Amino acid sequence: MKNVLSSQQLPENASMEIIGRAYHATETLVQGLLYAKSLLRKIVGGNDLSSNSERSRDIDDASSDAGSSSVGSQSTDELSEVLSQADIWLGRAELLQSLLGSGIAASLDDIADKESSARLRDRLIVDERNDYLKHVMLMDMWDFCQIDVVPVWNAWGHALIRMEHYAQARVKFKQALQLYKADPAPVILEIINTIEGGPPVDVSAVRSM
């Protein structure tokens, strides 16, 4: 399954047919991970009950049970780690499913780490498609991957200016500038250039920004 959803199988220029097949593959992956996660929860829960039962035995059996209790505790910790990994992979699979379902060619490799996710973010920002849908997908990526979201808010604001939705653009730029750590002057200059380079605008609406 990992090979089917790899960057080799899902390049940037993948056809809609390939994206569609990959989307159905992610459905299978998500269902499988949900099932595995439910089984792991039952096993971990059963181990916890077993440990509680052992701790309630007579004090006379404490010395003989010490070794088995330690093994049981180690086993529970290992199962909890596997459950944690299942959660991570489920999050990746669900995010990939959302991206593919929106017609975006993306792979598991594209969201494997922050560096890969940042590259996918930058690719989507300049992608010519429905801006609202694209930026919703980018925000979903930020929620899961914790990549720098400032370029997303900034690009969304510029897209809204081009559509003459100035009030909405103001909200996006405000969110971007609140998170921006460096000198905001270049960002503000870029906003002015976008306004000046577009069609004639309603001056009163722009002043509301």
KOLKOL-767535 format. One record per residue (C-alpha): residue in three letters; x, y, z. Coordinates in pm, whole numbers. Each point is the difference from the previous one (the first is absolute). Layout:
<code: ALA	x: X	y: Y	z: Z>
...
***
This chain:
<code: MET	x: 0	y: 0	z: 0>
<code: LYS	x: 285	y: 237	z: 83>
<code: ASN	x: 148	y: -62	z: -347>
<code: VAL	x: -336	y: 67	z: -167>
<code: LEU	x: -21	y: 337	z: 177>
<code: SER	x: 366	y: 94	z: -48>
<code: SER	x: 132	y: 300	z: -194>
<code: GLN	x: 117	y: -236	z: -277>
<code: GLN	x: -360	y: -104	z: -61>
<code: LEU	x: -145	y: 347	z: 65>
<code: PRO	x: 221	y: 265	z: -165>
<code: GLU	x: -103	y: 366	z: -17>
<code: ASN	x: -140	y: -48	z: -351>
<code: ALA	x: -202	y: -312	z: 82>
<code: SER	x: -319	y: -39	z: -204>
<code: MET	x: -345	y: 19	z: 159>
<code: GLU	x: -34	y: -374	z: -66>
<code: ILE	x: 310	y: -74	z: 207>
<code: ILE	x: -113	y: 242	z: 271>
<code: GLY	x: -339	y: -172	z: 8>
<code: ARG	x: 156	y: -344	z: 43>
<code: ALA	x: 224	y: 133	z: 275>
<code: TYR	x: -301	y: 154	z: 175>
<code: HIS	x: -174	y: -340	z: 12>
<code: ALA	x: 325	y: -152	z: 131>
<code: THR	x: 6	y: 253	z: 284>
<code: GLU	x: -360	y: -99	z: 85>
<code: THR	x: 119	y: -358	z: 46>
<code: LEU	x: 301	y: 119	z: 201>
<code: VAL	x: -214	y: 218	z: 228>
<code: GLN	x: -248	y: -283	z: 67>
<code: GLY	x: 285	y: -243	z: 71>
<code: LEU	x: 168	y: 241	z: 242>
<code: LEU	x: -329	y: 71	z: 178>
<code: TYR	x: -54	y: -374	z: 46>
<code: ALA	x: 358	y: -54	z: 121>
<code: LYS	x: -34	y: 293	z: 239>
<code: SER	x: -321	y: -141	z: 151>
<code: LEU	x: 167	y: -340	z: 53>
<code: LEU	x: 305	y: 161	z: 162>
<code: ARG	x: -223	y: 199	z: 235>
<code: LYS	x: -172	y: -320	z: 109>
<code: ILE	x: 334	y: -175	z: 56>
<code: VAL	x: 147	y: 294	z: 194>
<code: GLY	x: -319	y: 25	z: 204>
<code: GLY	x: 11	y: -374	z: 72>
<code: ASN	x: 362	y: 26	z: 114>
<code: ASP	x: -89	y: 287	z: 231>
<code: LEU	x: -275	y: -209	z: 159>
<code: SER	x: 241	y: -291	z: 37>
<code: SER	x: 257	y: 225	z: 170>
<code: ASN	x: -262	y: 132	z: 242>
<code: SER	x: -101	y: -355	z: 80>
<code: GLU	x: 359	y: -98	z: 74>
<code: ARG	x: 46	y: 300	z: 231>
<code: SER	x: -306	y: -107	z: 200>
<code: ARG	x: 137	y: -344	z: 85>
<code: ASP	x: 99	y: -97	z: 352>
<code: ILE	x: 321	y: 156	z: 126>
<code: ASP	x: 142	y: -351	z: 48>
<code: ASP	x: 16	y: -39	z: -381>
<code: ALA	x: 169	y: 338	z: -58>
<code: SER	x: 356	y: -132	z: -24>
<code: SER	x: -85	y: -277	z: -247>
<code: ASP	x: -205	y: 235	z: -217>
<code: ALA	x: 260	y: 277	z: -17>
<code: GLY	x: 168	y: -138	z: -312>
<code: SER	x: -323	y: -66	z: -191>
<code: SER	x: -137	y: 342	z: 98>
<code: SER	x: 312	y: 165	z: -143>
<code: VAL	x: -36	y: -195	z: -325>
<code: GLY	x: -368	y: 92	z: -15>
<code: SER	x: 79	y: 368	z: 49>
<code: GLN	x: 262	y: -11	z: -276>
<code: SER	x: -247	y: -172	z: -232>
<code: THR	x: -262	y: 268	z: 69>
<code: ASP	x: 250	y: 278	z: -73>
<code: GLU	x: 95	y: -163	z: -332>
<code: LEU	x: -366	y: -37	z: -97>
<code: SER	x: -63	y: 364	z: 90>
<code: GLU	x: 288	y: 102	z: -228>
<code: VAL	x: -148	y: -207	z: -285>
<code: LEU	x: -337	y: 164	z: 63>
<code: SER	x: 165	y: 343	z: -14>
<code: GLN	x: 160	y: -89	z: -336>
<code: ALA	x: -338	y: -121	z: -128>
<code: ASP	x: -146	y: 341	z: 94>
<code: ILE	x: 276	y: 179	z: -194>
<code: TRP	x: -47	y: -213	z: -310>
<code: LEU	x: -377	y: 38	z: 20>
<code: GLY	x: 40	y: 378	z: 8>
<code: ARG	x: 229	y: -15	z: -305>
<code: ALA	x: -239	y: -227	z: -188>
<code: GLU	x: -301	y: 222	z: 73>
<code: LEU	x: 190	y: 314	z: -105>
<code: LEU	x: 115	y: -169	z: -321>
<code: GLN	x: -356	y: -112	z: -66>
<code: SER	x: -121	y: 362	z: 30>
<code: LEU	x: 272	y: 124	z: -238>
<code: LEU	x: -65	y: -271	z: -259>
<code: GLY	x: -375	y: 46	z: 33>
<code: SER	x: 51	y: 365	z: -93>
<code: GLY	x: 187	y: -100	z: -316>
<code: ILE	x: 343	y: 87	z: 141>
<code: ALA	x: 281	y: -234	z: -102>
<code: ALA	x: 172	y: -81	z: 331>
<code: SER	x: 162	y: -307	z: 153>
<code: LEU	x: 90	y: -135	z: 342>
<code: ASP	x: 355	y: 118	z: -69>
<code: ASP	x: -128	y: 358	z: -34>
<code: ILE	x: -130	y: 3	z: 359>
<code: ALA	x: 261	y: -228	z: 159>
<code: ASP	x: 176	y: 285	z: 186>
<code: LYS	x: 4	y: 379	z: 36>
<code: GLU	x: 248	y: 54	z: -283>
<code: SER	x: -204	y: -204	z: -249>
<code: SER	x: -323	y: 163	z: 116>
<code: ALA	x: 151	y: 347	z: -43>
<code: ARG	x: 91	y: -86	z: -362>
<code: LEU	x: -356	y: -117	z: -65>
<code: ARG	x: -132	y: 318	z: 164>
<code: ASP	x: 211	y: 218	z: -230>
<code: ARG	x: -112	y: -198	z: -304>
<code: LEU	x: -367	y: 39	z: 88>
<code: ILE	x: 32	y: 373	z: 68>
<code: VAL	x: 98	y: 65	z: -363>
<code: ASP	x: -237	y: -263	z: -140>
<code: GLU	x: -271	y: 149	z: -222>
<code: ARG	x: -320	y: -150	z: 135>
<code: ASN	x: -296	y: 94	z: 220>
<code: ASP	x: 166	y: 226	z: 257>
<code: TYR	x: -245	y: -69	z: 282>
<code: LEU	x: 25	y: -376	z: -37>
<code: LYS	x: 376	y: 15	z: -36>
<code: HIS	x: 50	y: 205	z: 314>
<code: VAL	x: -239	y: -214	z: 203>
<code: MET	x: 221	y: -296	z: -93>
<code: LEU	x: 308	y: 197	z: 100>
<code: MET	x: -150	y: 77	z: 340>
<code: ASP	x: -76	y: -369	z: 48>
<code: MET	x: 367	y: -68	z: -77>
<code: TRP	x: 109	y: 258	z: 254>
<code: ASP	x: -224	y: -156	z: 269>
<code: PHE	x: 162	y: -341	z: -49>
<code: CYS	x: 354	y: 81	z: -112>
<code: GLN	x: 56	y: 319	z: 206>
<code: ILE	x: 176	y: 175	z: -289>
<code: ASP	x: 43	y: 378	z: -20>
<code: VAL	x: -348	y: 133	z: -79>
<code: VAL	x: 96	y: 365	z: -71>
<code: PRO	x: 50	y: -58	z: -377>
<code: VAL	x: -345	y: -161	z: -15>
<code: TRP	x: -181	y: 293	z: 166>
<code: ASN	x: 202	y: 244	z: -211>
<code: ALA	x: -74	y: -174	z: -332>
<code: TRP	x: -367	y: -36	z: 92>
<code: GLY	x: -17	y: 374	z: 71>
<code: HIS	x: 150	y: 85	z: -339>
<code: ALA	x: -247	y: -235	z: -173>
<code: LEU	x: -288	y: 176	z: 175>
<code: ILE	x: 132	y: 342	z: -106>
<code: ARG	x: 2	y: -116	z: -362>
<code: MET	x: -364	y: -102	z: 44>
<code: GLU	x: -66	y: 343	z: 163>
<code: HIS	x: -106	y: -160	z: 329>
<code: TYR	x: 181	y: 258	z: 209>
<code: ALA	x: -163	y: -62	z: 338>
<code: GLN	x: 86	y: -371	z: -17>
<code: ALA	x: 352	y: 82	z: -122>
<code: ARG	x: 49	y: 225	z: 301>
<code: VAL	x: -79	y: -292	z: 234>
<code: LYS	x: 254	y: -229	z: -174>
<code: PHE	x: 275	y: 264	z: 1>
<code: LYS	x: -67	y: 76	z: 366>
<code: GLN	x: 46	y: -369	z: 86>
<code: ALA	x: 319	y: -13	z: -207>
<code: LEU	x: 152	y: 312	z: 157>
<code: GLN	x: -84	y: -116	z: 354>
<code: LEU	x: 219	y: -308	z: -60>
<code: TYR	x: 269	y: 174	z: -207>
<code: LYS	x: 322	y: 32	z: 202>
<code: ALA	x: 210	y: 219	z: -232>
<code: ASP	x: -42	y: 359	z: -124>
<code: PRO	x: -353	y: 20	z: -147>
<code: ALA	x: 92	y: 279	z: -246>
<code: PRO	x: 67	y: -237	z: -298>
<code: VAL	x: -334	y: -176	z: 61>
<code: ILE	x: -186	y: 333	z: 9>
<code: LEU	x: 178	y: 120	z: -316>
<code: GLU	x: -102	y: -321	z: -176>
<code: ILE	x: -363	y: 63	z: 101>
<code: ILE	x: 16	y: 354	z: -142>
<code: ASN	x: 151	y: -130	z: -325>
<code: THR	x: -279	y: -258	z: -34>
<code: ILE	x: -264	y: 272	z: 48>
<code: GLU	x: 171	y: 236	z: -246>
<code: GLY	x: 53	y: -272	z: -257>
<code: GLY	x: -364	y: -110	z: -4>
<code: PRO	x: -311	y: 150	z: -159>
<code: PRO	x: -146	y: 335	z: 122>
<code: VAL	x: -117	y: -46	z: 356>
<code: ASP	x: -251	y: 149	z: 238>
<code: VAL	x: 222	y: 241	z: 199>
<code: SER	x: -227	y: 1	z: 306>
<code: ALA	x: 8	y: -380	z: 7>
<code: VAL	x: 380	y: -7	z: -19>
<code: ARG	x: 28	y: 255	z: 281>
<code: SER	x: -194	y: -244	z: 221>
<code: MET	x: 306	y: -229	z: -15>
***
